Amino acid sequence: MKVTPLCSLFGSCGGCKYQDISYEEELSIKEKALRDLLTGTIEGLDPLVFEPLVPSPELYYYRNRLDLTFRRDREGRWRMGFMLENTHKLEDVTVCPIARKEINDFLPKLREEATVKAVAGEYRNANLTVRVGEEGKVAWGGIGRRSLRMDPENYFSVTIRGRRIFYSLDTFFQANLSILGKVADTISAGSVWTPETVFLDLYSGVGLFGLALADLAKEVVMIESGYDSVRLAKHNIAYHKLEHVKVFEGQVEKLLPEILSALRGRHCVALIDPPRSGLYPSAIQTLNQSDGISALFYLSCSPESLSRDLASLKDRWKIERIIPFDFFPRTRHLETLVCLGRL
Ligand SMILES: C[S@@+](CC[C@H](N)C(=O)[O-])C[C@H]1O[C@@H](n2cnc3c(N)ncnc32)[C@H](O)[C@@H]1O
């Protein structure tokens, strides 16, 4: 059934794909596309492992971050908006119905403040990032060196499973805060946790899952390569005075073998949440070879790299559950949680 898109730029902006159909139809299209891709790539995949797509509690006004191009045109006017897909054309944006209301309300002020800053610094173009936390405070950056840096008193935050988690303009953070609790609850509900468990939060960012699930584990070990995210992870650990949680700065494929050998004999549960490109072959090799990890959760924002990686993991891991989560309603994107157990 066709519905009227909320956004006047729908069809040209390229950010949303499904504003013109009902949410039920969007969910079933996404669910089928994931099932077709994974069953087509992973030989022998049991169709019973697929679970229904978990809808987003918020269908519009959910994104806590917008990235906008800001530039001066030939006539000297300042333009602020999105680059149209596969073009060099800038579409001016005054409202984005998938961005949080606080961000939309802030856009006129953002244009004003960015203009003042760009003129003062003699910039002609910039990539602006504007973000908001659960408490509704908006901040932006992108003009000038270190303009995305924030002081701790200005960090954004969200509370997941009773624990406040801080993030900043210069760190990765999940775009849809409304669905994060459901993912953390699904991971926590598995029967894999024991009082002795070491939880490995790999590609941890600011420590969202390591912190939200810290009470389930005797020890939490996070690995994250981004300097700014590690800084926030340390802030989060210190804020909650969690002495059993540690973060290591570096690449999973480099640090994991050594960390696992130090944890030999311990009961480990790992969450991997890599960037869109998925896992390096050496990381897959480590996960396949390490008997210490008895349960693995793979959270992925790219069905394509997920299907490739699962095809390489499936001879050592049993794919037990595949649970899609609609982190990005109205867009073509889909997040997937896969629960794996040792074969
Ligand atoms: C999809 S994000 C997930 C972050 C976190 N789990 C969360 O939900 O907020 C991926 C994170 O992996 C980090 N990263 C990218 N490549 C990495 C690597 N090779 N080793 C460790 N971390 C990496 C990025 O900086 C980013 O913070």
The ligand as an SDF file (V2000), in Angstrom:
LIG
                    3D

 27 29  0  0  0  0  0  0  0  0999 V2000
   30.0010   -0.2740   14.3830 C   0  0  0  0  0  0  0  0  0  0  0  0
   31.0270    0.5260   15.5450 S   0  0  0  0  0  0  0  0  0  0  0  0
   30.5050   -0.2630   17.0310 C   0  0  0  0  0  0  0  0  0  0  0  0
   30.8180    0.4540   18.2970 C   0  0  0  0  0  0  0  0  0  0  0  0
   30.0960   -0.0340   19.5560 C   0  0  0  0  0  0  0  0  0  0  0  0
   29.9710   -1.4670   19.6250 N   0  0  0  0  0  0  0  0  0  0  0  0
   28.7320    0.6040   19.6880 C   0  0  0  0  0  0  0  0  0  0  0  0
   27.7190   -0.0770   19.4560 O   0  0  0  0  0  0  0  0  0  0  0  0
   28.6630    1.8020   20.0160 O   0  0  0  0  0  0  0  0  0  0  0  0
   32.5840   -0.1230   15.1960 C   0  0  0  0  0  0  0  0  0  0  0  0
   33.7120    0.4010   16.0600 C   0  0  0  0  0  0  0  0  0  0  0  0
   34.8950   -0.3460   15.7210 O   0  0  0  0  0  0  0  0  0  0  0  0
   36.0150    0.5200   15.7070 C   0  0  0  0  0  0  0  0  0  0  0  0
   36.9860   -0.1640   14.8380 N   0  0  0  0  0  0  0  0  0  0  0  0
   37.1060   -0.1400   13.4860 C   0  0  0  0  0  0  0  0  0  0  0  0
   38.0540   -0.9890   13.0600 N   0  0  0  0  0  0  0  0  0  0  0  0
   38.5580   -1.5800   14.1820 C   0  0  0  0  0  0  0  0  0  0  0  0
   39.5610   -2.5750   14.4030 C   0  0  0  0  0  0  0  0  0  0  0  0
   40.2160   -3.1150   13.3890 N   0  0  0  0  0  0  0  0  0  0  0  0
   39.8180   -2.9590   15.6730 N   0  0  0  0  0  0  0  0  0  0  0  0
   39.1460   -2.3880   16.7210 C   0  0  0  0  0  0  0  0  0  0  0  0
   38.1890   -1.4530   16.5700 N   0  0  0  0  0  0  0  0  0  0  0  0
   37.8830   -1.0560   15.3160 C   0  0  0  0  0  0  0  0  0  0  0  0
   35.4700    1.8360   15.2040 C   0  0  0  0  0  0  0  0  0  0  0  0
   36.2940    2.9050   15.6330 O   0  0  0  0  0  0  0  0  0  0  0  0
   34.0720    1.8530   15.8540 C   0  0  0  0  0  0  0  0  0  0  0  0
   34.1170    2.4780   17.1130 O   0  0  0  0  0  0  0  0  0  0  0  0
  1  2  1  0
  2  3  1  0
  2 10  1  0
  3  4  1  0
  4  5  1  0
  5  6  1  0
  5  7  1  0
  7  8  2  0
  7  9  1  0
 10 11  1  0
 11 12  1  0
 11 26  1  0
 12 13  1  0
 13 14  1  0
 13 24  1  0
 14 15  1  0
 14 23  1  0
 15 16  2  0
 16 17  1  0
 17 18  1  0
 17 23  2  0
 18 19  1  0
 18 20  2  0
 20 21  1  0
 21 22  2  0
 22 23  1  0
 24 25  1  0
 24 26  1  0
 26 27  1  0
M  CHG  2   2   1   9  -1
M  END
$$$$
